[in-house]
Amino acid sequence: MQFQSGQTHQNMQTGAVPQQLNHGGHEVMDVHEVLSGSIGAMNQYTMLRQYVKDQELLGILDRQYQFMQQEYNTTVDCFRSGQDPAVPTQSYEMTQDNDFIYGLTPTQPKKPIQSISEITDENVSGLMLGAVKASAATKAMAACEVTNPVVRRVLADSVPNCIEMAYELSIYQNKHHYYQVPQFSQQDMQQMVQEFAPAQGNPTAH
């Protein structure tokens, strides 16, 4: 989405606000948190990469890292300039199918590792999943506080990408039985999905 960069912004105490300073105080703090979190996620991916054994997971890690890096640069660009970024927000497209395997199979109880030699693809993919889920939440919260229209849109458009990356990782984990998905019985499921009906009409005073 493109925005007009010639708009005039006012500060009640100091007058006209330059375009590159068109940010509220709350926004600045929240965007700092978003960008710091993005750096943290990319650093985590970099540190985890050496422990990946599965080539499929390595491909996901590298692809997601490259996307995160570009999205980070786009956010920095518009945050510093207050205007449209040189590279607009892209849409992340996963390569996994979206077939989940439902049900539980017996597994060993999970517990913290005691040595880096114990790090597995399950650990790596779980940490990656945690990072992108945290990023989705942070960006969604920040977008609701941003006053600059360009930064707000960049952050808002970034949230679905975090969700898509998280979904890709959850499918990968599910396929390898790292993340198992139980279901209700068919009878309970049928009742639960029929609990709501479409809304209609408009509210009235009486």
PyMOL CGO cylinders between C-alpha atoms (Angstrom):
from pymol import cmd
from pymol.cgo import CYLINDER

trace = [
    CYLINDER, 0.00, 0.00, 0.00, 1.34, 3.43, -0.96, 0.3, 1, 1, 1, 1, 1, 1,
    CYLINDER, 1.34, 3.43, -0.96, 0.95, 6.54, 1.21, 0.3, 1, 1, 1, 1, 1, 1,
    CYLINDER, 0.95, 6.54, 1.21, 1.34, 10.21, 0.47, 0.3, 1, 1, 1, 1, 1, 1,
    CYLINDER, 1.34, 10.21, 0.47, 4.70, 11.38, 1.80, 0.3, 1, 1, 1, 1, 1, 1,
    CYLINDER, 4.70, 11.38, 1.80, 3.91, 15.10, 1.55, 0.3, 1, 1, 1, 1, 1, 1,
    CYLINDER, 3.91, 15.10, 1.55, 1.52, 15.18, 4.49, 0.3, 1, 1, 1, 1, 1, 1,
    CYLINDER, 1.52, 15.18, 4.49, 2.07, 17.78, 7.22, 0.3, 1, 1, 1, 1, 1, 1,
    CYLINDER, 2.07, 17.78, 7.22, 2.17, 16.59, 10.82, 0.3, 1, 1, 1, 1, 1, 1,
    CYLINDER, 2.17, 16.59, 10.82, 1.96, 18.88, 13.82, 0.3, 1, 1, 1, 1, 1, 1,
    CYLINDER, 1.96, 18.88, 13.82, 3.29, 18.82, 17.36, 0.3, 1, 1, 1, 1, 1, 1,
    CYLINDER, 3.29, 18.82, 17.36, 1.33, 21.09, 19.72, 0.3, 1, 1, 1, 1, 1, 1,
    CYLINDER, 1.33, 21.09, 19.72, 4.54, 22.35, 21.34, 0.3, 1, 1, 1, 1, 1, 1,
    CYLINDER, 4.54, 22.35, 21.34, 7.07, 22.47, 18.50, 0.3, 1, 1, 1, 1, 1, 1,
    CYLINDER, 7.07, 22.47, 18.50, 4.99, 22.89, 15.34, 0.3, 1, 1, 1, 1, 1, 1,
    CYLINDER, 4.99, 22.89, 15.34, 5.60, 21.00, 12.11, 0.3, 1, 1, 1, 1, 1, 1,
    CYLINDER, 5.60, 21.00, 12.11, 7.00, 17.46, 12.42, 0.3, 1, 1, 1, 1, 1, 1,
    CYLINDER, 7.00, 17.46, 12.42, 9.47, 16.24, 9.76, 0.3, 1, 1, 1, 1, 1, 1,
    CYLINDER, 9.47, 16.24, 9.76, 8.34, 13.13, 7.89, 0.3, 1, 1, 1, 1, 1, 1,
    CYLINDER, 8.34, 13.13, 7.89, 11.18, 11.01, 9.28, 0.3, 1, 1, 1, 1, 1, 1,
    CYLINDER, 11.18, 11.01, 9.28, 10.08, 11.91, 12.83, 0.3, 1, 1, 1, 1, 1, 1,
    CYLINDER, 10.08, 11.91, 12.83, 6.40, 11.14, 12.26, 0.3, 1, 1, 1, 1, 1, 1,
    CYLINDER, 6.40, 11.14, 12.26, 6.25, 8.65, 15.13, 0.3, 1, 1, 1, 1, 1, 1,
    CYLINDER, 6.25, 8.65, 15.13, 4.56, 8.72, 18.52, 0.3, 1, 1, 1, 1, 1, 1,
    CYLINDER, 4.56, 8.72, 18.52, 6.50, 7.89, 21.66, 0.3, 1, 1, 1, 1, 1, 1,
    CYLINDER, 6.50, 7.89, 21.66, 4.61, 4.65, 22.30, 0.3, 1, 1, 1, 1, 1, 1,
    CYLINDER, 4.61, 4.65, 22.30, 5.14, 3.65, 18.68, 0.3, 1, 1, 1, 1, 1, 1,
    CYLINDER, 5.14, 3.65, 18.68, 8.90, 4.20, 18.90, 0.3, 1, 1, 1, 1, 1, 1,
    CYLINDER, 8.90, 4.20, 18.90, 9.21, 1.95, 21.93, 0.3, 1, 1, 1, 1, 1, 1,
    CYLINDER, 9.21, 1.95, 21.93, 7.05, -0.77, 20.40, 0.3, 1, 1, 1, 1, 1, 1,
    CYLINDER, 7.05, -0.77, 20.40, 8.88, -0.72, 17.07, 0.3, 1, 1, 1, 1, 1, 1,
    CYLINDER, 8.88, -0.72, 17.07, 12.18, -0.94, 18.94, 0.3, 1, 1, 1, 1, 1, 1,
    CYLINDER, 12.18, -0.94, 18.94, 10.82, -4.06, 20.62, 0.3, 1, 1, 1, 1, 1, 1,
    CYLINDER, 10.82, -4.06, 20.62, 9.73, -5.49, 17.25, 0.3, 1, 1, 1, 1, 1, 1,
    CYLINDER, 9.73, -5.49, 17.25, 13.11, -4.85, 15.63, 0.3, 1, 1, 1, 1, 1, 1,
    CYLINDER, 13.11, -4.85, 15.63, 15.04, -6.18, 18.62, 0.3, 1, 1, 1, 1, 1, 1,
    CYLINDER, 15.04, -6.18, 18.62, 12.85, -9.28, 18.54, 0.3, 1, 1, 1, 1, 1, 1,
    CYLINDER, 12.85, -9.28, 18.54, 13.53, -9.70, 14.83, 0.3, 1, 1, 1, 1, 1, 1,
    CYLINDER, 13.53, -9.70, 14.83, 17.27, -9.53, 15.44, 0.3, 1, 1, 1, 1, 1, 1,
    CYLINDER, 17.27, -9.53, 15.44, 16.88, -12.05, 18.24, 0.3, 1, 1, 1, 1, 1, 1,
    CYLINDER, 16.88, -12.05, 18.24, 14.96, -14.45, 16.01, 0.3, 1, 1, 1, 1, 1, 1,
    CYLINDER, 14.96, -14.45, 16.01, 17.54, -14.20, 13.22, 0.3, 1, 1, 1, 1, 1, 1,
    CYLINDER, 17.54, -14.20, 13.22, 20.39, -14.65, 15.70, 0.3, 1, 1, 1, 1, 1, 1,
    CYLINDER, 20.39, -14.65, 15.70, 18.64, -17.72, 17.05, 0.3, 1, 1, 1, 1, 1, 1,
    CYLINDER, 18.64, -17.72, 17.05, 18.26, -19.17, 13.55, 0.3, 1, 1, 1, 1, 1, 1,
    CYLINDER, 18.26, -19.17, 13.55, 21.97, -18.52, 12.91, 0.3, 1, 1, 1, 1, 1, 1,
    CYLINDER, 21.97, -18.52, 12.91, 23.02, -20.26, 16.12, 0.3, 1, 1, 1, 1, 1, 1,
    CYLINDER, 23.02, -20.26, 16.12, 20.69, -23.21, 15.55, 0.3, 1, 1, 1, 1, 1, 1,
    CYLINDER, 20.69, -23.21, 15.55, 21.70, -23.82, 11.95, 0.3, 1, 1, 1, 1, 1, 1,
    CYLINDER, 21.70, -23.82, 11.95, 24.82, -25.84, 12.84, 0.3, 1, 1, 1, 1, 1, 1,
    CYLINDER, 24.82, -25.84, 12.84, 22.71, -28.36, 14.78, 0.3, 1, 1, 1, 1, 1, 1,
    CYLINDER, 22.71, -28.36, 14.78, 20.23, -29.15, 11.99, 0.3, 1, 1, 1, 1, 1, 1,
    CYLINDER, 20.23, -29.15, 11.99, 20.50, -32.69, 10.64, 0.3, 1, 1, 1, 1, 1, 1,
    CYLINDER, 20.50, -32.69, 10.64, 17.45, -32.91, 8.38, 0.3, 1, 1, 1, 1, 1, 1,
    CYLINDER, 17.45, -32.91, 8.38, 17.90, -31.23, 5.00, 0.3, 1, 1, 1, 1, 1, 1,
    CYLINDER, 17.90, -31.23, 5.00, 14.22, -30.38, 4.82, 0.3, 1, 1, 1, 1, 1, 1,
    CYLINDER, 14.22, -30.38, 4.82, 14.42, -28.46, 8.09, 0.3, 1, 1, 1, 1, 1, 1,
    CYLINDER, 14.42, -28.46, 8.09, 17.62, -26.79, 6.92, 0.3, 1, 1, 1, 1, 1, 1,
    CYLINDER, 17.62, -26.79, 6.92, 15.79, -25.58, 3.82, 0.3, 1, 1, 1, 1, 1, 1,
    CYLINDER, 15.79, -25.58, 3.82, 12.97, -24.17, 5.94, 0.3, 1, 1, 1, 1, 1, 1,
    CYLINDER, 12.97, -24.17, 5.94, 15.44, -22.44, 8.24, 0.3, 1, 1, 1, 1, 1, 1,
    CYLINDER, 15.44, -22.44, 8.24, 17.40, -20.83, 5.40, 0.3, 1, 1, 1, 1, 1, 1,
    CYLINDER, 17.40, -20.83, 5.40, 14.27, -19.76, 3.52, 0.3, 1, 1, 1, 1, 1, 1,
    CYLINDER, 14.27, -19.76, 3.52, 12.66, -18.27, 6.60, 0.3, 1, 1, 1, 1, 1, 1,
    CYLINDER, 12.66, -18.27, 6.60, 15.87, -16.51, 7.61, 0.3, 1, 1, 1, 1, 1, 1,
    CYLINDER, 15.87, -16.51, 7.61, 16.18, -14.82, 4.22, 0.3, 1, 1, 1, 1, 1, 1,
    CYLINDER, 16.18, -14.82, 4.22, 12.57, -13.69, 4.41, 0.3, 1, 1, 1, 1, 1, 1,
    CYLINDER, 12.57, -13.69, 4.41, 12.99, -12.39, 7.96, 0.3, 1, 1, 1, 1, 1, 1,
    CYLINDER, 12.99, -12.39, 7.96, 16.06, -10.44, 6.91, 0.3, 1, 1, 1, 1, 1, 1,
    CYLINDER, 16.06, -10.44, 6.91, 14.26, -8.69, 4.06, 0.3, 1, 1, 1, 1, 1, 1,
    CYLINDER, 14.26, -8.69, 4.06, 11.24, -7.95, 6.22, 0.3, 1, 1, 1, 1, 1, 1,
    CYLINDER, 11.24, -7.95, 6.22, 13.51, -6.55, 8.93, 0.3, 1, 1, 1, 1, 1, 1,
    CYLINDER, 13.51, -6.55, 8.93, 15.21, -4.29, 6.37, 0.3, 1, 1, 1, 1, 1, 1,
    CYLINDER, 15.21, -4.29, 6.37, 11.83, -3.10, 5.08, 0.3, 1, 1, 1, 1, 1, 1,
    CYLINDER, 11.83, -3.10, 5.08, 10.72, -2.22, 8.61, 0.3, 1, 1, 1, 1, 1, 1,
    CYLINDER, 10.72, -2.22, 8.61, 13.98, -0.40, 9.38, 0.3, 1, 1, 1, 1, 1, 1,
    CYLINDER, 13.98, -0.40, 9.38, 13.69, 1.52, 6.10, 0.3, 1, 1, 1, 1, 1, 1,
    CYLINDER, 13.69, 1.52, 6.10, 10.20, 2.90, 6.71, 0.3, 1, 1, 1, 1, 1, 1,
    CYLINDER, 10.20, 2.90, 6.71, 10.84, 3.48, 10.42, 0.3, 1, 1, 1, 1, 1, 1,
    CYLINDER, 10.84, 3.48, 10.42, 13.89, 5.61, 9.68, 0.3, 1, 1, 1, 1, 1, 1,
    CYLINDER, 13.89, 5.61, 9.68, 12.36, 7.55, 6.79, 0.3, 1, 1, 1, 1, 1, 1,
    CYLINDER, 12.36, 7.55, 6.79, 8.70, 7.68, 7.79, 0.3, 1, 1, 1, 1, 1, 1,
    CYLINDER, 8.70, 7.68, 7.79, 7.89, 6.96, 4.15, 0.3, 1, 1, 1, 1, 1, 1,
    CYLINDER, 7.89, 6.96, 4.15, 7.25, 4.01, 1.85, 0.3, 1, 1, 1, 1, 1, 1,
    CYLINDER, 7.25, 4.01, 1.85, 10.12, 1.50, 2.01, 0.3, 1, 1, 1, 1, 1, 1,
    CYLINDER, 10.12, 1.50, 2.01, 12.24, 0.84, -1.08, 0.3, 1, 1, 1, 1, 1, 1,
    CYLINDER, 12.24, 0.84, -1.08, 11.21, -2.83, -0.91, 0.3, 1, 1, 1, 1, 1, 1,
    CYLINDER, 11.21, -2.83, -0.91, 7.57, -3.33, 0.15, 0.3, 1, 1, 1, 1, 1, 1,
    CYLINDER, 7.57, -3.33, 0.15, 6.47, -6.14, 2.44, 0.3, 1, 1, 1, 1, 1, 1,
    CYLINDER, 6.47, -6.14, 2.44, 6.40, -9.47, 0.60, 0.3, 1, 1, 1, 1, 1, 1,
    CYLINDER, 6.40, -9.47, 0.60, 4.21, -12.52, 1.22, 0.3, 1, 1, 1, 1, 1, 1,
    CYLINDER, 4.21, -12.52, 1.22, 5.87, -15.63, 2.63, 0.3, 1, 1, 1, 1, 1, 1,
    CYLINDER, 5.87, -15.63, 2.63, 4.94, -18.83, 0.82, 0.3, 1, 1, 1, 1, 1, 1,
    CYLINDER, 4.94, -18.83, 0.82, 5.72, -22.13, 2.47, 0.3, 1, 1, 1, 1, 1, 1,
    CYLINDER, 5.72, -22.13, 2.47, 6.60, -25.23, 0.48, 0.3, 1, 1, 1, 1, 1, 1,
    CYLINDER, 6.60, -25.23, 0.48, 4.94, -27.70, 2.86, 0.3, 1, 1, 1, 1, 1, 1,
    CYLINDER, 4.94, -27.70, 2.86, 1.52, -29.11, 2.09, 0.3, 1, 1, 1, 1, 1, 1,
    CYLINDER, 1.52, -29.11, 2.09, -1.12, -28.42, 4.74, 0.3, 1, 1, 1, 1, 1, 1,
    CYLINDER, -1.12, -28.42, 4.74, -2.03, -31.96, 5.74, 0.3, 1, 1, 1, 1, 1, 1,
    CYLINDER, -2.03, -31.96, 5.74, -2.07, -32.50, 9.49, 0.3, 1, 1, 1, 1, 1, 1,
    CYLINDER, -2.07, -32.50, 9.49, -1.94, -35.97, 11.02, 0.3, 1, 1, 1, 1, 1, 1,
    CYLINDER, -1.94, -35.97, 11.02, -4.40, -36.17, 13.91, 0.3, 1, 1, 1, 1, 1, 1,
    CYLINDER, -4.40, -36.17, 13.91, -4.14, -38.49, 16.88, 0.3, 1, 1, 1, 1, 1, 1,
    CYLINDER, -4.14, -38.49, 16.88, -1.58, -39.46, 19.50, 0.3, 1, 1, 1, 1, 1, 1,
    CYLINDER, -1.58, -39.46, 19.50, 1.11, -42.12, 19.53, 0.3, 1, 1, 1, 1, 1, 1,
    CYLINDER, 1.11, -42.12, 19.53, 3.19, -43.00, 22.60, 0.3, 1, 1, 1, 1, 1, 1,
    CYLINDER, 3.19, -43.00, 22.60, 6.42, -41.03, 22.91, 0.3, 1, 1, 1, 1, 1, 1,
    CYLINDER, 6.42, -41.03, 22.91, 9.07, -40.53, 25.56, 0.3, 1, 1, 1, 1, 1, 1,
    CYLINDER, 9.07, -40.53, 25.56, 8.26, -37.76, 28.07, 0.3, 1, 1, 1, 1, 1, 1,
    CYLINDER, 8.26, -37.76, 28.07, 9.93, -34.48, 27.16, 0.3, 1, 1, 1, 1, 1, 1,
    CYLINDER, 9.93, -34.48, 27.16, 12.52, -32.91, 29.44, 0.3, 1, 1, 1, 1, 1, 1,
    CYLINDER, 12.52, -32.91, 29.44, 15.21, -30.22, 29.18, 0.3, 1, 1, 1, 1, 1, 1,
    CYLINDER, 15.21, -30.22, 29.18, 18.46, -31.22, 27.52, 0.3, 1, 1, 1, 1, 1, 1,
    CYLINDER, 18.46, -31.22, 27.52, 21.62, -31.25, 29.62, 0.3, 1, 1, 1, 1, 1, 1,
    CYLINDER, 21.62, -31.25, 29.62, 24.18, -30.85, 26.84, 0.3, 1, 1, 1, 1, 1, 1,
    CYLINDER, 24.18, -30.85, 26.84, 24.37, -29.32, 23.38, 0.3, 1, 1, 1, 1, 1, 1,
    CYLINDER, 24.37, -29.32, 23.38, 25.17, -32.81, 22.09, 0.3, 1, 1, 1, 1, 1, 1,
    CYLINDER, 25.17, -32.81, 22.09, 21.53, -33.68, 22.81, 0.3, 1, 1, 1, 1, 1, 1,
    CYLINDER, 21.53, -33.68, 22.81, 20.14, -31.02, 20.46, 0.3, 1, 1, 1, 1, 1, 1,
    CYLINDER, 20.14, -31.02, 20.46, 17.86, -32.61, 17.87, 0.3, 1, 1, 1, 1, 1, 1,
    CYLINDER, 17.86, -32.61, 17.87, 15.80, -31.41, 14.93, 0.3, 1, 1, 1, 1, 1, 1,
    CYLINDER, 15.80, -31.41, 14.93, 12.83, -31.51, 17.28, 0.3, 1, 1, 1, 1, 1, 1,
    CYLINDER, 12.83, -31.51, 17.28, 14.54, -29.01, 19.58, 0.3, 1, 1, 1, 1, 1, 1,
    CYLINDER, 14.54, -29.01, 19.58, 15.62, -26.79, 16.68, 0.3, 1, 1, 1, 1, 1, 1,
    CYLINDER, 15.62, -26.79, 16.68, 12.22, -26.71, 15.00, 0.3, 1, 1, 1, 1, 1, 1,
    CYLINDER, 12.22, -26.71, 15.00, 10.55, -26.06, 18.36, 0.3, 1, 1, 1, 1, 1, 1,
    CYLINDER, 10.55, -26.06, 18.36, 12.77, -23.07, 19.06, 0.3, 1, 1, 1, 1, 1, 1,
    CYLINDER, 12.77, -23.07, 19.06, 12.16, -21.73, 15.56, 0.3, 1, 1, 1, 1, 1, 1,
    CYLINDER, 12.16, -21.73, 15.56, 8.42, -22.11, 16.05, 0.3, 1, 1, 1, 1, 1, 1,
    CYLINDER, 8.42, -22.11, 16.05, 8.57, -20.26, 19.35, 0.3, 1, 1, 1, 1, 1, 1,
    CYLINDER, 8.57, -20.26, 19.35, 10.50, -17.41, 17.75, 0.3, 1, 1, 1, 1, 1, 1,
    CYLINDER, 10.50, -17.41, 17.75, 8.06, -16.78, 14.90, 0.3, 1, 1, 1, 1, 1, 1,
    CYLINDER, 8.06, -16.78, 14.90, 5.01, -17.12, 17.17, 0.3, 1, 1, 1, 1, 1, 1,
    CYLINDER, 5.01, -17.12, 17.17, 6.49, -14.52, 19.51, 0.3, 1, 1, 1, 1, 1, 1,
    CYLINDER, 6.49, -14.52, 19.51, 7.20, -12.27, 16.54, 0.3, 1, 1, 1, 1, 1, 1,
    CYLINDER, 7.20, -12.27, 16.54, 3.58, -12.52, 15.35, 0.3, 1, 1, 1, 1, 1, 1,
    CYLINDER, 3.58, -12.52, 15.35, 2.28, -11.46, 18.75, 0.3, 1, 1, 1, 1, 1, 1,
    CYLINDER, 2.28, -11.46, 18.75, 4.76, -8.59, 19.14, 0.3, 1, 1, 1, 1, 1, 1,
    CYLINDER, 4.76, -8.59, 19.14, 4.08, -7.19, 15.68, 0.3, 1, 1, 1, 1, 1, 1,
    CYLINDER, 4.08, -7.19, 15.68, 0.30, -7.43, 16.07, 0.3, 1, 1, 1, 1, 1, 1,
    CYLINDER, 0.30, -7.43, 16.07, 0.44, -5.57, 19.38, 0.3, 1, 1, 1, 1, 1, 1,
    CYLINDER, 0.44, -5.57, 19.38, 2.80, -2.92, 18.00, 0.3, 1, 1, 1, 1, 1, 1,
    CYLINDER, 2.80, -2.92, 18.00, 0.72, -2.34, 14.86, 0.3, 1, 1, 1, 1, 1, 1,
    CYLINDER, 0.72, -2.34, 14.86, -2.22, -1.32, 17.06, 0.3, 1, 1, 1, 1, 1, 1,
    CYLINDER, -2.22, -1.32, 17.06, -0.11, 1.40, 18.71, 0.3, 1, 1, 1, 1, 1, 1,
    CYLINDER, -0.11, 1.40, 18.71, 1.62, 2.88, 15.64, 0.3, 1, 1, 1, 1, 1, 1,
    CYLINDER, 1.62, 2.88, 15.64, 0.67, 6.37, 14.43, 0.3, 1, 1, 1, 1, 1, 1,
    CYLINDER, 0.67, 6.37, 14.43, 2.79, 6.44, 11.26, 0.3, 1, 1, 1, 1, 1, 1,
    CYLINDER, 2.79, 6.44, 11.26, 0.56, 4.96, 8.52, 0.3, 1, 1, 1, 1, 1, 1,
    CYLINDER, 0.56, 4.96, 8.52, 3.43, 3.37, 6.58, 0.3, 1, 1, 1, 1, 1, 1,
    CYLINDER, 3.43, 3.37, 6.58, 5.00, 1.66, 9.59, 0.3, 1, 1, 1, 1, 1, 1,
    CYLINDER, 5.00, 1.66, 9.59, 1.57, 0.52, 10.76, 0.3, 1, 1, 1, 1, 1, 1,
    CYLINDER, 1.57, 0.52, 10.76, 0.84, -1.12, 7.42, 0.3, 1, 1, 1, 1, 1, 1,
    CYLINDER, 0.84, -1.12, 7.42, 4.28, -2.74, 7.19, 0.3, 1, 1, 1, 1, 1, 1,
    CYLINDER, 4.28, -2.74, 7.19, 3.87, -4.28, 10.64, 0.3, 1, 1, 1, 1, 1, 1,
    CYLINDER, 3.87, -4.28, 10.64, 0.27, -5.33, 9.98, 0.3, 1, 1, 1, 1, 1, 1,
    CYLINDER, 0.27, -5.33, 9.98, 1.26, -6.97, 6.68, 0.3, 1, 1, 1, 1, 1, 1,
    CYLINDER, 1.26, -6.97, 6.68, 4.11, -8.76, 8.43, 0.3, 1, 1, 1, 1, 1, 1,
    CYLINDER, 4.11, -8.76, 8.43, 1.87, -10.58, 10.92, 0.3, 1, 1, 1, 1, 1, 1,
    CYLINDER, 1.87, -10.58, 10.92, 0.38, -13.04, 8.37, 0.3, 1, 1, 1, 1, 1, 1,
    CYLINDER, 0.38, -13.04, 8.37, 3.92, -13.91, 7.29, 0.3, 1, 1, 1, 1, 1, 1,
    CYLINDER, 3.92, -13.91, 7.29, 4.86, -14.86, 10.85, 0.3, 1, 1, 1, 1, 1, 1,
    CYLINDER, 4.86, -14.86, 10.85, 1.70, -16.96, 11.05, 0.3, 1, 1, 1, 1, 1, 1,
    CYLINDER, 1.70, -16.96, 11.05, 2.57, -18.70, 7.78, 0.3, 1, 1, 1, 1, 1, 1,
    CYLINDER, 2.57, -18.70, 7.78, 6.09, -19.48, 8.97, 0.3, 1, 1, 1, 1, 1, 1,
    CYLINDER, 6.09, -19.48, 8.97, 4.73, -20.84, 12.24, 0.3, 1, 1, 1, 1, 1, 1,
    CYLINDER, 4.73, -20.84, 12.24, 2.24, -22.98, 10.33, 0.3, 1, 1, 1, 1, 1, 1,
    CYLINDER, 2.24, -22.98, 10.33, 5.01, -24.35, 8.12, 0.3, 1, 1, 1, 1, 1, 1,
    CYLINDER, 5.01, -24.35, 8.12, 7.04, -25.33, 11.17, 0.3, 1, 1, 1, 1, 1, 1,
    CYLINDER, 7.04, -25.33, 11.17, 4.07, -26.88, 12.95, 0.3, 1, 1, 1, 1, 1, 1,
    CYLINDER, 4.07, -26.88, 12.95, 3.33, -29.01, 9.87, 0.3, 1, 1, 1, 1, 1, 1,
    CYLINDER, 3.33, -29.01, 9.87, 6.98, -30.09, 9.76, 0.3, 1, 1, 1, 1, 1, 1,
    CYLINDER, 6.98, -30.09, 9.76, 6.87, -31.00, 13.45, 0.3, 1, 1, 1, 1, 1, 1,
    CYLINDER, 6.87, -31.00, 13.45, 3.58, -32.83, 13.06, 0.3, 1, 1, 1, 1, 1, 1,
    CYLINDER, 3.58, -32.83, 13.06, 4.88, -34.86, 10.13, 0.3, 1, 1, 1, 1, 1, 1,
    CYLINDER, 4.88, -34.86, 10.13, 7.79, -36.06, 12.26, 0.3, 1, 1, 1, 1, 1, 1,
    CYLINDER, 7.79, -36.06, 12.26, 5.57, -36.69, 15.31, 0.3, 1, 1, 1, 1, 1, 1,
    CYLINDER, 5.57, -36.69, 15.31, 7.27, -33.92, 17.30, 0.3, 1, 1, 1, 1, 1, 1,
    CYLINDER, 7.27, -33.92, 17.30, 3.94, -32.09, 17.54, 0.3, 1, 1, 1, 1, 1, 1,
    CYLINDER, 3.94, -32.09, 17.54, 0.94, -34.35, 17.92, 0.3, 1, 1, 1, 1, 1, 1,
    CYLINDER, 0.94, -34.35, 17.92, -2.61, -33.08, 17.51, 0.3, 1, 1, 1, 1, 1, 1,
    CYLINDER, -2.61, -33.08, 17.51, -5.39, -34.80, 19.45, 0.3, 1, 1, 1, 1, 1, 1,
    CYLINDER, -5.39, -34.80, 19.45, -9.04, -34.57, 18.42, 0.3, 1, 1, 1, 1, 1, 1,
    CYLINDER, -9.04, -34.57, 18.42, -12.38, -34.74, 20.17, 0.3, 1, 1, 1, 1, 1, 1,
    CYLINDER, -12.38, -34.74, 20.17, -14.64, -37.67, 19.40, 0.3, 1, 1, 1, 1, 1, 1,
    CYLINDER, -14.64, -37.67, 19.40, -16.68, -37.23, 16.22, 0.3, 1, 1, 1, 1, 1, 1,
    CYLINDER, -16.68, -37.23, 16.22, -19.83, -36.69, 18.26, 0.3, 1, 1, 1, 1, 1, 1,
    CYLINDER, -19.83, -36.69, 18.26, -18.24, -33.99, 20.41, 0.3, 1, 1, 1, 1, 1, 1,
    CYLINDER, -18.24, -33.99, 20.41, -16.57, -32.40, 17.39, 0.3, 1, 1, 1, 1, 1, 1,
    CYLINDER, -16.57, -32.40, 17.39, -19.87, -32.25, 15.51, 0.3, 1, 1, 1, 1, 1, 1,
    CYLINDER, -19.87, -32.25, 15.51, -21.54, -30.56, 18.45, 0.3, 1, 1, 1, 1, 1, 1,
    CYLINDER, -21.54, -30.56, 18.45, -18.70, -28.07, 18.92, 0.3, 1, 1, 1, 1, 1, 1,
    CYLINDER, -18.70, -28.07, 18.92, -18.58, -26.95, 15.28, 0.3, 1, 1, 1, 1, 1, 1,
    CYLINDER, -18.58, -26.95, 15.28, -22.36, -26.41, 15.27, 0.3, 1, 1, 1, 1, 1, 1,
    CYLINDER, -22.36, -26.41, 15.27, -22.35, -24.25, 18.42, 0.3, 1, 1, 1, 1, 1, 1,
    CYLINDER, -22.35, -24.25, 18.42, -22.49, -20.97, 16.45, 0.3, 1, 1, 1, 1, 1, 1,
    CYLINDER, -22.49, -20.97, 16.45, -24.85, -19.62, 13.81, 0.3, 1, 1, 1, 1, 1, 1,
    CYLINDER, -24.85, -19.62, 13.81, -24.51, -16.69, 11.36, 0.3, 1, 1, 1, 1, 1, 1,
    CYLINDER, -24.51, -16.69, 11.36, -25.45, -13.22, 12.59, 0.3, 1, 1, 1, 1, 1, 1,
    CYLINDER, -25.45, -13.22, 12.59, -28.03, -11.12, 10.76, 0.3, 1, 1, 1, 1, 1, 1,
    CYLINDER, -28.03, -11.12, 10.76, -29.82, -7.79, 11.04, 0.3, 1, 1, 1, 1, 1, 1,
    CYLINDER, -29.82, -7.79, 11.04, -28.68, -4.54, 12.64, 0.3, 1, 1, 1, 1, 1, 1,
    CYLINDER, -28.68, -4.54, 12.64, -28.75, -3.44, 16.29, 0.3, 1, 1, 1, 1, 1, 1,
    CYLINDER, -28.75, -3.44, 16.29, -31.73, -1.30, 17.26, 0.3, 1, 1, 1, 1, 1, 1,
    CYLINDER, -31.73, -1.30, 17.26, -32.48, 1.02, 20.16, 0.3, 1, 1, 1, 1, 1, 1,
    CYLINDER, -32.48, 1.02, 20.16, -35.44, -1.07, 21.34, 0.3, 1, 1, 1, 1, 1, 1,
]
cmd.load_cgo(trace, "trace")
